[in-house]
Amino acid sequence: MIAEVLAGLAVREGGRYLDATFGGGGHAAMLLEASSPNGEVLGLDRDPAAIHGGTMLEKKFPGRLELHEYPFAQLAIPLAGRGWDRIDGALFDLGVSSHQLDTAQRGFSFRFDGPLDMRMDQGTRTNTTAAHLVNTLSVVELTRLFFQLGEEPHAKRAAHAIVEARKQEMFQSTHRLATLLKEKLPAGRPGLHPATRIFQALRMAVNNELEQLEQGLKAAMERLAPGGRLAVISFHSLEDRLVKHAFKDAAVLPQSDGPVRLLPQKQQPPPPFELVTRKPLLPGDAEVRANPRARSAKLRIIQRREPSLSRVP
Ligand SMILES: C[S@@+](CC[C@H](N)C(=O)[O-])C[C@H]1O[C@@H](n2cnc3c(N)ncnc32)[C@H](O)[C@@H]1O
């Protein structure tokens, strides 16, 4: 959704932008082009491989791109290091990159056999692997995890099957887990592997994804300059729901819940943020055909109001 992100962020010459999920650098490159000749991008990724892979792009845009290996919940640290207290725009393109998904050794995909790892940061900050969760959580804990983070309708059945199977042998590989789930869970929707939601839940738990998102959005919104925009691309309903509510809450007037009497609605200054997208933007058919992974993408954008309209100084 490159064109939509560019237009949605209203990228301008000389602006300062945060790419909170650098990945393969496709969006960062586009932000740099669109803000030429002197716009700057600070790129973050919690995966050291992504940061390492970005050195070519840093060379291509000398002095305009700076990369840091940081989880975006801690984005305040690299921003302060760069001396930026305000940014003109930020992009969060959530989930895993194609590179992570297609590298068997990372353990994100049931399509390949690899270690059940799933740590986006390859262990630099995260100790718990997917194998650890699968081999140590109780039936109740696994059921809750699969239900809450995977929205898996057969969460309990999957949890029981795992706990039974690990009595014979602990889980080490993606292949063994995927095979067991295929055997024990009903087929479900055509084209959806029975392990899909379980793998999603494990990945989200290993990487604390919802907590990261909540904290990252808050930190990015606090640092938006007046007129600055935040764009978020999410890939499943749990993420999208969180983004939708965070944006709505920031764009409505606070309700009085105590003895303090608020001014009548009409006289109140507007809230500090406004929604740029009331409904999420979706990828077009051509993009989904070219990249089937884009089919569930949703883009939402919020903007900090200009000073004359804002209650925030
Ligand atoms: C979908 S990819 C981003 C692709 C990128 N926009 C591009 O154009 O190539 C998501 C990236 O975000 C990173 N990521 C996910 N959660 C993160 C977090 N909490 N903090 C920092 N990076 C994160 C992943 O490691 C992955 O590289």
The ligand as an SDF file (V2000), in Angstrom:
LIG
                    3D

 27 29  0  0  0  0  0  0  0  0999 V2000
    5.9290   -6.1830    7.5780 C   0  0  0  0  0  0  0  0  0  0  0  0
    7.6060   -5.9430    7.9930 S   0  0  0  0  0  0  0  0  0  0  0  0
    7.9280   -4.3020    7.4830 C   0  0  0  0  0  0  0  0  0  0  0  0
    8.2430   -4.1850    6.0320 C   0  0  0  0  0  0  0  0  0  0  0  0
    8.7310   -2.8100    5.6370 C   0  0  0  0  0  0  0  0  0  0  0  0
    7.7210   -1.8000    5.7770 N   0  0  0  0  0  0  0  0  0  0  0  0
    9.2850   -2.8120    4.2190 C   0  0  0  0  0  0  0  0  0  0  0  0
    8.9090   -1.9320    3.4360 O   0  0  0  0  0  0  0  0  0  0  0  0
   10.0930   -3.6830    3.9070 O   0  0  0  0  0  0  0  0  0  0  0  0
    7.5560   -5.7620    9.7200 C   0  0  0  0  0  0  0  0  0  0  0  0
    8.9040   -5.5100   10.3640 C   0  0  0  0  0  0  0  0  0  0  0  0
    8.6510   -4.9460   11.6390 O   0  0  0  0  0  0  0  0  0  0  0  0
    9.5120   -5.4790   12.5830 C   0  0  0  0  0  0  0  0  0  0  0  0
    8.8460   -5.3730   13.8800 N   0  0  0  0  0  0  0  0  0  0  0  0
    7.7260   -6.0180   14.2740 C   0  0  0  0  0  0  0  0  0  0  0  0
    7.4130   -5.6580   15.5230 N   0  0  0  0  0  0  0  0  0  0  0  0
    8.3390   -4.7460   15.9060 C   0  0  0  0  0  0  0  0  0  0  0  0
    8.5330   -3.9980   17.0820 C   0  0  0  0  0  0  0  0  0  0  0  0
    7.7190   -4.1230   18.1360 N   0  0  0  0  0  0  0  0  0  0  0  0
    9.5660   -3.1330   17.1230 N   0  0  0  0  0  0  0  0  0  0  0  0
   10.3960   -2.9920   16.0570 C   0  0  0  0  0  0  0  0  0  0  0  0
   10.2700   -3.7010   14.9180 N   0  0  0  0  0  0  0  0  0  0  0  0
    9.2510   -4.5530   14.8490 C   0  0  0  0  0  0  0  0  0  0  0  0
    9.7580   -6.9040   12.1400 C   0  0  0  0  0  0  0  0  0  0  0  0
   10.9930   -7.3660   12.6350 O   0  0  0  0  0  0  0  0  0  0  0  0
    9.7380   -6.7580   10.6160 C   0  0  0  0  0  0  0  0  0  0  0  0
   11.0460   -6.5800   10.1200 O   0  0  0  0  0  0  0  0  0  0  0  0
  1  2  1  0
  2  3  1  0
  2 10  1  0
  3  4  1  0
  4  5  1  0
  5  6  1  0
  5  7  1  0
  7  8  2  0
  7  9  1  0
 10 11  1  0
 11 12  1  0
 11 26  1  0
 12 13  1  0
 13 14  1  0
 13 24  1  0
 14 15  1  0
 14 23  1  0
 15 16  2  0
 16 17  1  0
 17 18  1  0
 17 23  2  0
 18 19  1  0
 18 20  2  0
 20 21  1  0
 21 22  2  0
 22 23  1  0
 24 25  1  0
 24 26  1  0
 26 27  1  0
M  CHG  2   2   1   9  -1
M  END
$$$$
